[in-house]
Amino acid sequence: MKYMNFKNVVIFILSLTTVWIVVVFFCYKGYFTNIEVGQIQLDDCPYFTTQDSVVFDTGADFSYISSNKIGFPFLSPVLVNDGEGNNKILPMYFTQYFEVNDKVKIKNFAYFSGFKSNRIKAIIGMNVLSKLNMLFLSTQNTLDIKSFDFKPQIPSSAIILQYKDRIRPKVTLRLDNVVIDDILIDTGFDGDLAIDEHYIEKLKSNHSCDSMISTFLTLFDTHTVKNITFSELHINERLYKNIQVLQQKKRLLGSKFLKRFDKMFWDSKNLTVYMWNENDEY
């Protein structure tokens, strides 16, 4: 009987390790992931969540599923941050498919599991969403999952936001005469905006506003912040009424603002978001 010598054993182990690292990297980045096109009915929640409590969350780098029964362990537990400074060690899983609204299947993707929520079944993050285009129709409260090649007819008057990082869609906005960079477009955030105290104080000097303390849920905890409502505010030179702004370090543009428009098209292929109303001129 022939046995592998030590050198061959080392080479074999390194080869397996390399293959495993490559597979994990490709799954983590979503290179194996694909999703069926189709229309998903959304719930009445202010953020982008389906009737079976699946959140389409552009503010999440990765995906989370509360149950680990649909996949198999893929990687040793990893330290995960919920974006608000709360950390947990969660296991990573891989599943061949996950069904949304009994209509659309997401195939071959990795996700974290282990968080508990009474209102969220799953969070589909940018490791999946960056692989598709989405068309939101507010009149029907639907989210149409589209292929990379799809692009609707968009009026010249549409609001256009462009980002550079495919996983972290951050944009620059002008609030009145204040320019603010690195604002994350977050469909999992149910407000209009979240910005730093420094910028809020600048805006308050020119506007009447009301303040209150609000509490919202993060992935792992609750978070208490000051909520300021501006009766009027110019955003990218357009005037908007009753804009709600959270005072926090993490800068966000939320689903409440996106849903002010009749239609929103998320063009992942070209890293661009379009928003417009039915009566806008084409």
Salt bridges, closest charged atoms under 4 A:
GLU36 OE2 - LYS107 NZ 3.59
ASP61 OD2 - ARG168 NH2 2.65
GLU84 OE1 - HIS223 NE2 3.48
ASP144 OD2 - LYS146 NZ 3.94
ASP149 OD1 - LYS269 NZ 3.59
ASP176 OD2 - HIS207 NE2 2.36
ASP176 OD1 - HIS234 ND1 3.86
ASP192 OD2 - ARG260 NH2 2.99
ASP196 OD1 - ARG251 NE 2.83
GLU201 OE2 - LYS204 NZ 3.60
GLU232 OE2 - LYS241 NZ 2.51
GLU278 OE2 - LYS263 NZ 3.83
